[in-house]
Amino acid sequence: MKNIRIALMDMNNNQVNQGFKNIGEIAEAFRKNAEENVSIRTFDVRYRNEVPDIQDFDIFISSGGPGNPHREGHEWEEKFADFLNAVLEHNQYNDCKKYLFLICHSFQLASIHWKLGNICRRKSYSFGVMPVHKTEGGKQEFLFKNLPDPFYAVDSRAFQFIQPDYRRFEELGMKIVAIEKARPHINLERAVMAIRFSEEIFGTQFHPEANPEGMIENLKDIRNKEAMIENFGMEKYLETMDRMDDEDKIILTQAQILPRFLDLARRRIVQQTEATV
């Protein structure tokens, strides 16, 4: 029986985080349901400088986290950049691929590393449940297949990705698959919300792991509550809280994106293993 090895990369810099707990729960549910032997190991990237060796794992999920995604001179930053390069290079030259999902802070780090556009600080901190719109490419994206357009996701960020360098995307074979909602009354660019970096690497600015319980827990932080009211208004805040557990919103997003990523990776890993036997 095939062994599938998953590395969960904690980017929270020793801060307690509901999102990473949710990622662990999704990975554990996958382990329990898989026919294969699945092992899961956690790496504390920013606080303990722990970065997995890509040869030891098949699937990587790198979480969101606080702070500035631009380099500040920490040891882990170079290790993480080398890790990104190693996954991309391995997949270019090997039939047995490595699969990587990048969330929020990790998504920003990768976008900066590959020089894809302008990752800058937002005018104000964003927190809430927001509609995410598929691009033309996103309408064909396997991970979005069972989601409406727009679909709903938890947004939690002080930075944003705007002004993508389309020539760089084309050069690297990468594709923007989701953007934030249009705001005609505000003269601001729509931020990039998801990228298909390669066949094996995917990333989201939003939090596909989030669930209603975690969202409510996060709203105990007054900064998150105030940011949500500032971004959406009190009426929208109350409506969002009331509809938090609607089956067609963040519950659907959580049930689809990361589980589909894990299952697709599993199927491809098994196929690749059988092809080499």
Stockholm file with secondary structure:
# STOCKHOLM 1.0

chainA/1-277         MKNIRIALMDMNNNQVNQGFKNIGEIAEAFRKNAEENVSIRTFDVRYRNEVPDIQDFDIFISSGGPGNPHREGHEWEEKFADFLNAVLEHNQYNDCKKYLFLICHSFQLASIHWKLGNICRRKSYSFGVMPVHKTEGGKQEFLFKNLPDPFYAVDSRAFQFIQPDYRRFEELGMKIVAIEKARPHINLERAVMAIRFSEEIFGTQFHPEANPEGMIENLKDIRNKEAMIENFGMEKYLETMDRMDDEDKIILTQAQILPRFLDLARRRIVQQTEATV
#=GR chainA/1-277 SS CCEEEEEEEECSTTCCCHHHHHHHHHHHHHHHHCSSEEEEEEEEHHHHCCCCCGGGCSEEEECCCSSCCSCCSCHHHHHHHHHHHHHHHHHHHCSSCCEEEEETHHHHHHHHHTTCSEEEEEEEEEEEEEEEEECTTGGGCGGGTTSCSSEEEEEEEEEEEESCCHHHHHHHTCEEEEEECCCTTSCCCCCEEEEECSSSEEEESSBTTCCHHHHHHHTTSHHHHHHHHHHHHHHHHHHHHHTTTCTTTHHHHHHHHHHHHHHHHHHHHHHHHHHHC
#=GC SS_cons         CCEEEEEEEECSTTCCCHHHHHHHHHHHHHHHHCSSEEEEEEEEHHHHCCCCCGGGCSEEEECCCSSCCSCCSCHHHHHHHHHHHHHHHHHHHCSSCCEEEEETHHHHHHHHHTTCSEEEEEEEEEEEEEEEEECTTGGGCGGGTTSCSSEEEEEEEEEEEESCCHHHHHHHTCEEEEEECCCTTSCCCCCEEEEECSSSEEEESSBTTCCHHHHHHHTTSHHHHHHHHHHHHHHHHHHHHHTTTCTTTHHHHHHHHHHHHHHHHHHHHHHHHHHHC
//
